[in-house]
Amino acid sequence: SSGINAEYGAGRRYDVTKELRDQVTLMNSSLSKLFLEIRVGVCEVTGRQYYCFVNTQEDECSKLCTNYTPFDFAFFRRIIEHLVVSKDGSLQSTDCLRLCNNLTEGRKMSYGQAKDLLRGWVSERWLLEDRQNNSFQLGPRVIIELSQYIHSIYGDHVSTCLLCKTLCVYGTRCDSCDSKFHGHCRQRLVKSSSSLGSVKCPQCKSLWEKQ
Protein backbone atom coordinates (compact mmCIF):
# COMPACT_ATOMS: atom_id res chain seq x y z
CA SER A 1 0.00 0.00 0.00
CA SER A 2 1.02 3.61 -0.38
CA GLY A 3 0.75 6.54 1.93
CA ILE A 4 2.31 9.43 3.76
CA ASN A 5 5.24 8.10 5.75
CA ALA A 6 6.74 11.17 7.36
CA GLU A 7 6.58 14.91 7.51
CA TYR A 8 9.74 17.00 7.55
CA GLY A 9 10.27 19.03 10.70
CA ALA A 10 9.28 22.66 11.12
CA GLY A 11 11.97 25.16 10.24
CA ARG A 12 13.42 22.92 7.48
CA ARG A 13 10.30 22.66 5.37
CA TYR A 14 11.55 23.65 1.92
CA ASP A 15 14.43 21.23 1.39
CA VAL A 16 15.93 18.05 2.78
CA THR A 17 19.55 17.65 3.75
CA LYS A 18 21.96 16.08 1.30
CA GLU A 19 22.40 13.09 3.60
CA LEU A 20 18.68 12.44 3.69
CA ARG A 21 18.36 12.85 -0.08
CA ASP A 22 21.16 10.32 -0.53
CA GLN A 23 19.42 7.87 1.80
CA VAL A 24 16.13 8.18 -0.08
CA THR A 25 17.94 7.64 -3.39
CA LEU A 26 19.68 4.57 -1.99
CA MET A 27 16.45 3.09 -0.67
CA ASN A 28 14.65 3.75 -3.94
CA SER A 29 17.32 1.87 -5.89
CA SER A 30 16.35 -1.25 -3.93
CA LEU A 31 12.62 -0.54 -3.74
CA SER A 32 12.36 -0.14 -7.52
CA LYS A 33 12.80 -3.92 -7.91
CA LEU A 34 9.58 -4.30 -5.91
CA PHE A 35 7.82 -1.55 -7.91
CA LEU A 36 7.87 0.72 -4.88
CA GLU A 37 9.21 4.23 -4.45
CA ILE A 38 9.59 6.92 -1.80
CA ARG A 39 8.47 10.23 -3.25
CA VAL A 40 9.08 13.61 -1.70
CA GLY A 41 6.74 16.52 -2.20
CA VAL A 42 5.63 19.78 -0.67
CA CYS A 43 2.07 20.62 0.28
CA GLU A 44 1.06 23.63 -1.80
CA VAL A 45 -1.15 25.04 0.94
CA THR A 46 1.08 24.69 4.02
CA GLY A 47 4.59 24.52 2.50
CA ARG A 48 5.36 21.40 4.56
CA GLN A 49 7.38 18.59 3.05
CA TYR A 50 6.04 15.03 3.00
CA TYR A 51 7.28 11.57 2.06
CA CYS A 52 4.97 9.15 0.26
CA PHE A 53 5.51 5.41 -0.05
CA VAL A 54 4.09 4.63 -3.49
CA ASN A 55 3.33 1.48 -5.49
CA THR A 56 4.57 2.42 -8.97
CA GLN A 57 2.70 -0.44 -10.66
CA GLU A 58 -0.68 1.05 -9.77
CA ASP A 59 -2.24 3.56 -12.12
CA GLU A 60 -3.13 6.96 -10.76
CA CYS A 61 -6.72 6.09 -9.87
CA SER A 62 -5.90 2.71 -8.34
CA LYS A 63 -3.77 4.39 -5.68
CA LEU A 64 -6.98 5.45 -4.02
CA CYS A 65 -9.21 2.53 -5.01
CA THR A 66 -6.93 0.15 -3.11
CA ASN A 67 -8.70 1.06 0.12
CA TYR A 68 -12.02 2.37 -1.18
CA THR A 69 -14.87 1.12 -3.34
CA PRO A 70 -15.49 2.40 -6.88
CA PHE A 71 -18.55 4.19 -5.47
CA ASP A 72 -16.36 5.95 -2.90
CA PHE A 73 -13.89 6.87 -5.62
CA ALA A 74 -16.67 8.39 -7.75
CA PHE A 75 -17.35 10.77 -4.85
CA PHE A 76 -13.64 11.51 -4.43
CA ARG A 77 -13.16 12.16 -8.15
CA ARG A 78 -16.06 14.60 -8.15
CA ILE A 79 -14.51 16.47 -5.22
CA ILE A 80 -11.13 16.65 -6.97
CA GLU A 81 -12.76 17.98 -10.12
CA HIS A 82 -14.57 20.77 -8.28
CA LEU A 83 -11.45 21.70 -6.31
CA VAL A 84 -9.26 21.88 -9.40
CA VAL A 85 -11.66 23.96 -11.49
CA SER A 86 -12.66 26.32 -8.66
CA LYS A 87 -11.20 29.83 -8.65
CA ASP A 88 -9.36 29.49 -5.34
CA GLY A 89 -8.90 25.70 -5.12
CA SER A 90 -11.25 25.31 -2.16
CA LEU A 91 -14.72 23.91 -1.65
CA GLN A 92 -17.15 24.59 1.16
CA SER A 93 -18.03 21.59 3.32
CA THR A 94 -21.72 21.85 2.46
CA ASP A 95 -20.89 21.88 -1.26
CA CYS A 96 -18.72 18.77 -0.79
CA LEU A 97 -21.60 16.92 0.82
CA ARG A 98 -23.97 17.85 -2.00
CA LEU A 99 -21.62 16.13 -4.45
CA CYS A 100 -22.48 12.73 -2.98
CA ASN A 101 -25.87 12.81 -4.71
CA ASN A 102 -26.39 10.92 -7.99
CA LEU A 103 -22.82 9.68 -8.27
CA THR A 104 -23.34 6.76 -10.65
CA GLU A 105 -26.51 5.51 -12.33
CA GLY A 106 -28.71 7.47 -9.98
CA ARG A 107 -27.16 6.00 -6.83
CA LYS A 108 -26.99 8.28 -3.81
CA MET A 109 -24.63 8.23 -0.86
CA SER A 110 -25.89 9.22 2.56
CA TYR A 111 -24.50 12.37 4.15
CA GLY A 112 -23.24 10.22 7.02
CA GLN A 113 -21.20 8.08 4.65
CA ALA A 114 -19.91 11.17 2.88
CA LYS A 115 -18.82 12.76 6.16
CA ASP A 116 -16.99 9.57 7.18
CA LEU A 117 -15.15 9.48 3.83
CA LEU A 118 -14.17 13.14 4.09
CA ARG A 119 -12.76 12.57 7.58
CA GLY A 120 -10.80 9.57 6.32
CA TRP A 121 -9.36 11.45 3.35
CA VAL A 122 -8.29 14.29 5.60
CA SER A 123 -6.54 11.90 8.01
CA GLU A 124 -4.77 10.21 5.08
CA ARG A 125 -3.70 13.61 3.64
CA TRP A 126 -5.68 13.30 0.43
CA LEU A 127 -7.54 16.43 1.50
CA LEU A 128 -6.88 19.35 3.82
CA GLU A 129 -9.65 20.70 6.05
CA ASP A 130 -9.80 24.39 6.85
CA ARG A 131 -12.07 24.39 9.89
CA GLN A 132 -11.94 28.15 10.27
CA ASN A 133 -13.47 28.65 6.82
CA ASN A 134 -15.40 25.36 6.86
CA SER A 135 -13.84 24.24 3.59
CA PHE A 136 -11.58 21.64 1.96
CA GLN A 137 -8.48 21.90 -0.23
CA LEU A 138 -6.22 19.46 -2.05
CA GLY A 139 -3.90 17.59 0.30
CA PRO A 140 -0.23 16.79 -0.28
CA ARG A 141 -0.95 13.21 -1.21
CA VAL A 142 -3.04 14.29 -4.20
CA ILE A 143 -0.24 16.56 -5.41
CA ILE A 144 2.46 13.90 -4.95
CA GLU A 145 0.64 10.78 -6.13
CA LEU A 146 -2.04 11.97 -8.55
CA SER A 147 -0.30 14.83 -10.38
CA GLN A 148 -0.13 12.90 -13.66
CA TYR A 149 -3.83 12.08 -13.44
CA ILE A 150 -4.75 15.71 -12.72
CA HIS A 151 -2.57 16.99 -15.58
CA SER A 152 -4.13 14.52 -18.02
CA ILE A 153 -7.75 15.16 -17.04
CA TYR A 154 -7.71 18.80 -15.93
CA GLY A 155 -4.73 20.16 -17.85
CA ASP A 156 -6.58 23.33 -18.87
CA HIS A 157 -7.13 24.25 -15.22
CA VAL A 158 -3.69 23.57 -13.73
CA SER A 159 -0.15 24.77 -14.34
CA THR A 160 3.42 23.64 -13.79
CA CYS A 161 5.54 25.63 -11.36
CA LEU A 162 8.29 27.31 -13.36
CA LEU A 163 10.79 26.75 -10.55
CA CYS A 164 10.31 23.13 -9.43
CA LYS A 165 8.56 21.84 -12.59
CA THR A 166 5.79 20.07 -10.66
CA LEU A 167 2.01 20.41 -10.58
CA CYS A 168 0.82 23.82 -9.42
CA VAL A 169 -2.85 24.23 -8.53
CA TYR A 170 -2.46 27.03 -6.03
CA GLY A 171 0.40 29.52 -6.05
CA THR A 172 1.02 32.97 -7.52
CA ARG A 173 1.62 34.39 -10.98
CA CYS A 174 4.14 36.91 -12.23
CA ASP A 175 2.37 40.17 -12.95
CA SER A 176 4.34 40.64 -16.16
CA CYS A 177 4.43 37.26 -17.92
CA ASP A 178 1.73 35.26 -16.06
CA SER A 179 4.17 32.42 -15.20
CA LYS A 180 2.97 30.48 -12.17
CA PHE A 181 4.95 29.52 -9.07
CA HIS A 182 4.26 27.68 -5.86
CA GLY A 183 4.13 30.09 -2.95
CA HIS A 184 6.93 28.22 -1.18
CA CYS A 185 9.08 28.11 -4.34
CA ARG A 186 8.71 31.82 -4.93
CA GLN A 187 9.42 32.56 -1.27
CA ARG A 188 12.59 30.48 -1.40
CA LEU A 189 13.74 32.29 -4.55
CA VAL A 190 13.17 35.66 -2.94
CA LYS A 191 15.01 34.65 0.23
CA SER A 192 17.99 33.27 -1.67
CA SER A 193 18.32 36.29 -3.94
CA SER A 194 21.48 38.33 -3.54
CA SER A 195 19.62 41.49 -4.62
CA LEU A 196 19.07 44.01 -1.85
CA GLY A 197 15.59 45.14 -2.75
CA SER A 198 14.23 42.94 -5.52
CA VAL A 199 14.45 39.64 -7.36
CA LYS A 200 13.83 38.89 -11.03
CA CYS A 201 11.20 36.60 -12.51
CA PRO A 202 13.08 33.58 -13.93
CA GLN A 203 10.95 33.73 -17.09
CA CYS A 204 10.61 37.37 -18.15
CA LYS A 205 13.30 38.92 -15.91
CA SER A 206 10.93 41.59 -14.58
CA LEU A 207 11.68 42.79 -11.08
CA TRP A 208 9.68 41.52 -8.10
CA GLU A 209 9.48 43.45 -4.92
CA LYS A 210 10.69 41.51 -1.89
CA GLN A 211 7.95 40.87 0.63
Salt bridges, closest charged atoms under 4 A:
GLU7 OE2 - ARG48 NH1 3.35
ASP15 OD1 - ARG21 NH1 3.43
ASP22 OD2 - LYS18 NZ 2.93
GLU37 OE1 - ARG39 NE 3.19
GLU44 OE1 - HIS182 NE2 3.95
GLU60 OE2 - LYS63 NZ 3.73
ASP95 OD1 - ARG98 NH1 2.53
ASP116 OD1 - ARG119 NH2 2.31
GLU129 OE1 - ARG131 NE 3.65
GLU145 OE2 - ARG141 NE 2.73
ASP178 OD1 - ARG173 NE 3.90
